[in-house]
């Protein structure tokens, strides 16, 4: 918007030109002279002053450019705040997923111990095979919940790394420059 602001200001320019003139004739003239011993070189200099008259259009253009810049700044601030909120949300999700892993692991361990106890009760004759099947199914479901918690924690961790831009450095493809590639670029 600086360029738009300058359109409403007065401008002072220094201008100059230089040249050489000659005359084609049958006469041989000595050096760079014209007839009558006048010099064949010309130099012109001057000053130009440009005053803006009726700068309403320039003022409007400047104001429009300034407002566009302010709007762009506000959009940038909003985008930063959105990104910060997104990263904070993903961070909380990752923390929650990490906290669920030990709980799911403990629940799977307890379910497996209950299944072992139920097998022992079946061998003693105090439980039925249907009871054992129910407890074993609960143990399998608990093991699957543990695996799901692990997958959720890893996925959330990768989403956080992606949102924070860490994966760009980790997985960016860099092609080494070879002598043939340098010669092709020229």
Residue pairs with C-beta under 8 A, 6 or more apart in sequence:
1 62
1 65
1 66
1 68
1 69
3 65
4 58
4 61
4 62
4 64
4 65
4 66
5 62
5 65
5 66
7 52
7 55
7 58
7 61
7 62
8 52
8 55
8 58
8 59
8 62
9 52
10 49
10 50
10 51
10 52
11 48
11 49
11 50
12 47
12 48
12 49
12 50
13 47
13 48
13 49
13 50
14 45
14 46
14 47
14 48
15 45
15 46
15 47
15 48
16 43
16 44
16 45
16 46
17 43
17 44
17 45
18 41
18 42
18 43
18 44
19 41
19 42
19 43
20 32
20 40
20 41
20 42
21 34
21 40
21 41
21 42
22 32
22 34
22 40
23 29
23 34
23 35
23 40
27 35
29 35
31 40
32 39
32 40
32 41
33 39
33 40
34 40
52 58
83 163
86 163
87 160
87 163
87 164
90 156
90 159
90 160
90 163
91 160
93 156
93 159
93 160
94 153
94 156
94 157
94 159
94 160
96 156
97 149
97 152
97 153
97 155
97 156
97 157
98 153
98 156
98 157
100 149
100 152
100 153
101 146
101 149
101 150
101 153
103 149
104 142
104 145
104 146
104 148
104 149
104 150
105 146
105 149
107 142
107 145
107 146
108 139
108 142
108 143
108 145
108 146
110 142
111 135
111 138
111 139
111 141
111 142
111 143
112 139
112 142
112 143
114 135
114 138
114 139
115 132
115 135
115 136
115 138
115 139
118 127
118 131
118 132
118 135
118 136
119 132
121 127
121 131
122 128
122 129
122 131
122 132
158 167
161 167
161 170
175 181
